[in-house]
């Protein structure tokens, strides 16, 4: 069983940030449940962390574990595309 470590970088409480948070929480609940740790990082509050992780746009979702690192930028509204980008095998699900 694979454990996923995800970081979602957002910029304040913009509509895109709120949408990305809602979408990734839905995806986690439907696809990986307790096999995932999600950190939400606001680049306004933690600019050095965003710089250290080379975040150039928000929202950006980073899969740190398992390696290699994978990234996806956007509001995460297309479940299938998010799962493919992060190389997470989907459960029986239709986007």
C-alpha positions as CSV (number, residue, x, y, z in Angstrom):
1,X,0.0,0.0,0.0
2,X,1.5,3.3,-1.1
3,X,1.4,6.4,1.2
4,X,1.2,9.8,-0.5
5,X,2.7,13.0,0.8
6,X,1.1,16.0,-0.9
7,X,1.6,19.7,-0.6
8,X,-0.8,22.2,-2.0
9,X,0.5,25.7,-2.5
10,X,-2.1,28.4,-2.6
11,X,-2.2,32.2,-2.7
12,X,-4.5,33.5,0.0
13,X,-8.2,32.8,-0.1
14,X,-8.7,33.5,-3.8
15,X,-11.5,31.6,-5.6
16,X,-8.9,29.4,-7.4
17,X,-7.2,28.6,-4.1
18,X,-10.5,27.6,-2.4
19,X,-11.5,25.6,-5.5
20,X,-8.1,23.7,-5.4
21,X,-8.5,23.0,-1.7
22,X,-12.0,21.7,-2.2
23,X,-11.1,19.6,-5.2
24,X,-8.0,17.9,-3.7
25,X,-9.9,17.1,-0.5
26,X,-12.6,15.5,-2.6
27,X,-10.0,13.5,-4.7
28,X,-8.3,12.3,-1.5
29,X,-11.5,11.2,0.1
30,X,-12.6,9.3,-3.1
31,X,-9.2,7.9,-4.2
32,X,-6.6,7.6,-1.4
33,X,-8.4,8.3,1.9
34,X,-6.1,7.4,4.8
35,X,-3.1,6.7,2.5
36,X,-2.4,10.4,2.2
37,X,-1.0,13.4,4.1
38,X,-1.9,16.8,2.7
39,X,-0.2,20.1,3.7
40,X,-1.8,23.3,2.5
41,X,0.8,26.1,2.3
42,X,-0.2,29.7,1.7
43,X,2.7,31.4,-0.2
44,X,1.8,34.7,1.3
45,X,2.3,33.3,4.8
46,X,5.3,31.1,3.9
47,X,7.1,32.7,1.0
48,X,10.5,31.1,1.8
49,X,9.0,27.6,1.7
50,X,7.5,28.3,-1.7
51,X,10.8,29.6,-2.9
52,X,12.7,26.6,-1.5
53,X,10.3,24.3,-3.4
54,X,10.5,26.4,-6.5
55,X,6.8,27.2,-6.7
56,X,6.3,29.6,-9.6
57,X,2.5,29.6,-9.9
58,X,-0.5,28.8,-7.6
59,X,-2.3,26.7,-7.0
60,X,0.3,24.0,-7.4
61,X,0.0,20.5,-6.0
62,X,3.3,18.6,-5.3
63,X,3.5,14.9,-4.7
64,X,6.7,14.4,-2.6
65,X,6.2,10.8,-1.7
66,X,6.6,8.4,-3.3
67,X,9.5,9.6,-5.4
68,X,10.0,11.1,-8.0
69,X,8.4,14.4,-7.2
70,X,5.4,15.3,-9.4
71,X,3.6,18.6,-9.8
72,X,0.4,19.8,-11.2
73,X,-0.8,23.5,-11.5
74,X,-4.4,24.6,-11.6
75,X,-7.6,24.3,-9.6
76,X,-7.5,20.4,-9.7
77,X,-11.1,20.2,-11.0
78,X,-10.4,17.3,-13.4
79,X,-9.9,14.2,-11.2
80,X,-8.5,11.9,-13.9
81,X,-5.9,14.5,-15.0
82,X,-4.8,15.1,-11.4
83,X,-4.5,11.3,-10.8
84,X,-2.5,10.8,-14.0
85,X,-0.2,13.7,-13.3
86,X,0.5,12.5,-9.8
87,X,0.8,8.9,-11.0
88,X,-1.9,7.7,-8.6
89,X,-3.9,4.7,-9.8
90,X,-7.5,5.6,-9.7
91,X,-10.1,3.5,-8.0
92,X,-13.2,2.7,-10.1
93,X,-14.2,6.3,-10.9
94,X,-15.5,8.2,-13.8
95,X,-14.5,11.9,-14.1
